[in-house]
């Protein structure tokens, strides 16, 4: 269902998030970029609030603010309908 959604991470590491429409090309990170965020208002986890269209594929890329940082994280999306996350394999 089209509407406003929030996508955020929960983690003990400083996450950085990107939201893309349709495809993601690591050699051209600005292509299809809709939004990016480093820190939400209350933590070092990213938070993106955006209007999303129904039946459209979006790609969330999660990385870290600091290089050579690893750790676990959860991605949560809230909005007017459920959001399904599926892992993608690079082509």
C-alpha positions as a Python dict, from the first residue, in 0.01 Angstrom:
ca = {
    (1, 'X'): (0, 0, 0),
    (2, 'X'): (140, 339, -94),
    (3, 'X'): (211, 572, 194),
    (4, 'X'): (464, 706, 440),
    (5, 'X'): (712, 458, 585),
    (6, 'X'): (1005, 469, 823),
    (7, 'X'): (1301, 236, 775),
    (8, 'X'): (1556, 215, 1054),
    (9, 'X'): (1820, -6, 1207),
    (10, 'X'): (1875, -124, 1561),
    (11, 'X'): (2236, -198, 1647),
    (12, 'X'): (2524, -124, 1882),
    (13, 'X'): (2733, -14, 1581),
    (14, 'X'): (2700, 318, 1395),
    (15, 'X'): (2497, 223, 1086),
    (16, 'X'): (2454, 420, 764),
    (17, 'X'): (2163, 349, 531),
    (18, 'X'): (2077, 409, 168),
    (19, 'X'): (1741, 357, -4),
    (20, 'X'): (1732, 294, -379),
    (21, 'X'): (1455, 249, -633),
    (22, 'X'): (1470, -52, -867),
    (23, 'X'): (1844, -129, -875),
    (24, 'X'): (2169, -65, -689),
    (25, 'X'): (2505, -28, -863),
    (26, 'X'): (2800, -17, -620),
    (27, 'X'): (3009, 148, -895),
    (28, 'X'): (2757, 435, -917),
    (29, 'X'): (2610, 486, -571),
    (30, 'X'): (2409, 796, -663),
    (31, 'X'): (2212, 620, -940),
    (32, 'X'): (1853, 552, -824),
    (33, 'X'): (1931, 690, -476),
    (34, 'X'): (1614, 810, -304),
    (35, 'X'): (1742, 879, 48),
    (36, 'X'): (2034, 824, 280),
    (37, 'X'): (2090, 876, 650),
    (38, 'X'): (2359, 830, 910),
    (39, 'X'): (2200, 897, 1247),
    (40, 'X'): (1840, 904, 1359),
    (41, 'X'): (1731, 1172, 1604),
    (42, 'X'): (1814, 969, 1915),
    (43, 'X'): (2088, 721, 1817),
    (44, 'X'): (2370, 637, 1578),
    (45, 'X'): (2138, 407, 1382),
    (46, 'X'): (2004, 536, 1051),
    (47, 'X'): (1641, 638, 1010),
    (48, 'X'): (1479, 713, 673),
    (49, 'X'): (1122, 845, 652),
    (50, 'X'): (985, 848, 299),
    (51, 'X'): (672, 804, 86),
    (52, 'X'): (681, 465, -90),
    (53, 'X'): (471, 341, -381),
    (54, 'X'): (291, 7, -358),
    (55, 'X'): (414, -288, -567),
    (56, 'X'): (752, -124, -623),
    (57, 'X'): (1089, -281, -547),
    (58, 'X'): (1318, -78, -324),
    (59, 'X'): (1668, -168, -214),
    (60, 'X'): (1803, -90, 133),
    (61, 'X'): (2181, -88, 164),
    (62, 'X'): (2320, -95, 517),
    (63, 'X'): (2681, -14, 592),
    (64, 'X'): (2871, 148, 878),
    (65, 'X'): (2976, 506, 931),
    (66, 'X'): (3330, 407, 1028),
    (67, 'X'): (3545, 182, 804),
    (68, 'X'): (3641, -169, 914),
    (69, 'X'): (3350, -190, 1158),
    (70, 'X'): (3144, -506, 1181),
    (71, 'X'): (2851, -611, 1392),
    (72, 'X'): (2494, -729, 1385),
    (73, 'X'): (2190, -515, 1312),
    (74, 'X'): (1817, -541, 1258),
    (75, 'X'): (1620, -354, 993),
    (76, 'X'): (1267, -245, 1083),
    (77, 'X'): (1011, -79, 859),
    (78, 'X'): (692, 76, 989),
    (79, 'X'): (408, 227, 792),
    (80, 'X'): (53, 172, 682),
    (81, 'X'): (120, -183, 557),
    (82, 'X'): (367, -467, 606),
    (83, 'X'): (706, -449, 436),
    (84, 'X'): (884, -765, 322),
    (85, 'X'): (1264, -769, 323),
    (86, 'X'): (1450, -1024, 110),
    (87, 'X'): (1827, -1062, 80),
    (88, 'X'): (1976, -992, -262),
    (89, 'X'): (2278, -1154, -419),
    (90, 'X'): (2508, -922, -614),
    (91, 'X'): (2501, -988, -987),
}
